[in-house]
Amino acid sequence: MAQRIVVDPVTRIEGHLRIDAEVDNGVVAKAWSSGQMWRGIELILQGRDPRDAWLFTQRICGVCTTVHALASVRCVENALGMEIPINAQYIRNLVQSIHALHDHIVHFYVLSALDWVDVVSALSADIGKTVQLAESISNWPGNSANRFKTVKAKVQAIVDSGQLGPFANGYWGHSAMKLPPEANLMAVSHYLEALDYQRKADMALGIISGKNPHIQNLSVGGVTAAINPDNENTLNMERLYWVRQLVEEVQGFIKQVYVPDVIAIAALYKDWLPYGAGVTNYMAVPDMVLDTKSTSFDLPGGTIMGGDLATVKPFTSFNDPYFRDNVVECIARSWYDGDWTRHPYEEDTVPKYTDFQDEGKYTWLKAPRFQGEPMQVGPLAQVMVGYAQGHELTRKYVDHVLSEISTLAGVQVGPAALHSSLGRHAARAIRAAMLSDLAIKHWQLLVDNIGKGDLEIFNRPTFPKGEIQGFGFHEAPRGALSHWIVIKDGVIKNYQCVVPSTWNAGPRDDKDKPGPYEASLVGNPIADPERPLEVLRTIHSFDPCIACAVHMLDPEGRETVKLKVL
């Protein structure tokens, strides 16, 4: 007899997400993904100056601030047909790459590693064997006997205190936890080190963008980070070299710790490689712009259908009609008024709440579709699209990671293994390694261009009378993000955000096609329905980020709480 599991809320994510799963004979047979919050930014923006939109859209989320800022200025620039000074492009590229390095480190170690790592088991680890294991996969200086002894003592003190702090409520001792104690101790040590390296990335981002979260250096038409090598109050060489030093330190951690840790977990959990594929239609957008017209990129974009790399079709510019004309959103299963499927330019956002209905409406998230199909977005999509197009940097790191997993696991692991929960983690680590290289490259491009005497950072926008529309996209840490704007007489008439976690966490559509979260859970084993660790493993592999605009309503839609913010 089928058993219903409800995980509400899913923790170690941004936002409020509910997952329902029907388990039959120890395997997930059907799943529902429900976003339990309503994002009202689109309504807030109506009637405002398009140049201000990026400041508002950053507030969609306390995690994904930078990415909404980028997509927002790009959609306005697209509507105006603007070119962007090359310095501004390079600075934006640094902002996005450094933000992603911070994000990917936090996701793996803080938000999802504890689905695979049994912290309490680390107490039974042999220090010598831990050093031997760590040195077999990396030459990281922190992999020392003294370091592991100190960490083990720290974990023991936490356990003895009876207050596990950040390690509370974990599924310690769960039958699905398979790492040996030594691997668990190594991972806990790296967890603690990751806190320092994500801080270094955060610092670099703050130096170049004014602050983080909610960066301050963007503008429609370029950036506001004035460049003057001889002025201590501007973006000068001292600040730029400080940024480079921090990025290089983060790069060392990514290549010597993060990537090897993901390789080790994938190899030691090789039995989990078949699980979590779900939707194998992939979409990524091009990014890391190399010219003023946004037609040349260091990261490719495009689509793959049905997991077949031969179907890859690229997006070639920020104005590509293949992308522009094929995105729609469906609200057949979403808590909005109507049951339509519309292009973002034609959408509205009118909330209409009902109870959770298995065969009706059950989420605040819409269901995005591309050419009528659900698409998985995120690092795995970007890696697949890049690999299929023969992108040199992607192939370099994919081949390296798969080769190392194969050696450690003792079985041949090919690109097909990436269609999985563990594959999403591997792809995210690969993307972090690529972006660490590209951050250094674009830092050098910026410095070289400044050295030529070019200090331009901004082209002034001019808004025409009448109605215009535009879209802007960005390959955010969680995948393809797009903003869509309709401007009339210089003010915003309509604004829609189609975000990565909407693509992945969205519900069934009017044809009953499930979204990627829902599809990826089907077939997952569940060892203990009372402790559904396997559900969390797959959902966390997407790095959920449910938009941060919570409205508290009773079932009739009446306001129940008012807050006065001082």
C-alpha positions, 0 to 999 in steps of 0.5 A: 500500500502506498504511503504519503510522505510530507516534508514541510518545510524542507530545511537547508534551503532559501525559502519555504518549500513543501515536498509530498511523495507517495512511496510504494514498496520503498520507492517514490512513485509520485511527487508534488513540489509546492512553493509555500510563499508568494512573490509580489515584486512584479506588482511592486514594480508596475509604474516605476522607473525601469532604471530602478528595477534592479534595486527592487528585484535584488530584494526578491531574495537574500541569497540571489541578490546579484543575479537579479540585479544583473538580469534586471539591468540587462532586460532594460538594456535589451529593450533599449538596444544598448551596447555596454562599455567593455569595462562594465562587462568585465566588472559585471563578469567579475561580480557574477563569477565571484558571487557564484564561487561564494554560492557554490561553496556554501551550497555544497558544504553548508546546505547539502553535504550533511545529506551524505556526511554522518557528523557523529560517525566522525568520532570513531575515525582513526586520525592516521587513516583520515590523513591517508585518505585525504592525501590520496585525493588532494595535497591540501595543506589543511589535511594534517594529523593535527588539523583532524585531531583538533576537529575530532575534539571539537566535534566531541565537545559539541556532542558532549554538550548535548547541543549539536548547534548547526549539526542538530536534527541530522539523520545521523546513523541513518542506514543510507549513510555509507561513508567510513568514519575517516571520510566523515571526519575529513568532510567535517574538517572541510566543512569548517574550512569552507566557512572561511573561504566563502567569507573570502569570496564575500569580501572580494565581492564587497570590494568590487561591488560596494557591499554584499548582499544587495550590490550597489555598483550596477546601472542601466547602461553599465556600472557605477564603479568609477575607475581611476588607478590614481585615486584611492576612492575609486576602483584602483589597482590596489583594490583590484589586486586585493580582489585577485588575491582573494579570488586566488585563495578561493580558487585554491580551496575549490580545486584542492578541497571542494572538487576532490570532496565531491569526487570522493563522495560520488565514488564512495556513494557509487550505488547512488549514481543512477538516482535523481535524473528526472527531466533530462531536457536541459537549458542554460544561457550564455554568459561571461560576456566578451564584447560590448554587443553581448554576442560573444561569451566565455560560457556557452548556452543552449538547449538539449532535449531528452538527454541527447547531446546531439540535440544541442542547439545554442543561444548565440546572443542576448537578443536570441529569438530562439530563447525569446520566443519559446519561453512560457509559463503555465498556472494550471496548477498554481495559486493564481487566477485562471489556468492560462499558459502565456509568454512572460510579456503577456502574463499577469500575477493575480494571486488566488489561493486554494487548499493543497489539491493533489489534482488541482492547484497546489503551489505558488510557483508557476510552471515554466516551459520551453517549446512546451517542455519542462526544462532542468536548469542549473550547473548540470544544464550548463555543463551538459550544454557546454560539453555537447558544444565541445567547450574546451574548459567544460570538457577539461573539468568534466573529463578530469572529474569523471576520470577521478571518480572512476579511479576511486570507485573502481568502475567506469563512470561516463557523462551519462552518470551526470544525469543524477543527484550526485551528477548535479553536485559534480556539475556544480563543483565543475562550474566552480572550478571553471568560474575560478579560472574565468574570474582570473581571466576577466580580472586580467582583461579588465586590468589590461584594458585599463592599462590601455587608458580606457576608463569608460564604464557607462552609456546613458540610456534614453527612453522613447515615447510609446511601448517597448519590451525587452528580456535579460538573462543570466546564468545564475548559480542555480541556472537560467534566470530571465527578467522580462519587461514592458515599458510604456512612456518610460515607466514599467507597464509589466515585469516578470521574473522567470527564475531557476527555482521556478523552472526546477521546482515548478508544478505539473502543467496543463498537460500533466507534465511534472517539473524537474523536482517532481520527476527527479524523485520518482524511483528514489529508494526510501529506506525509512519513511519516517526519516526521508533522507533520500528525498532531501538528497535529491531536492538539495542537489538542485540548491532550492531558492524559493523567492523571498516575499512571504505573505501571511494569509488565512484560507479566505485570503484575509490579512492575519498579521501586520508588522511594523519595521523600525 
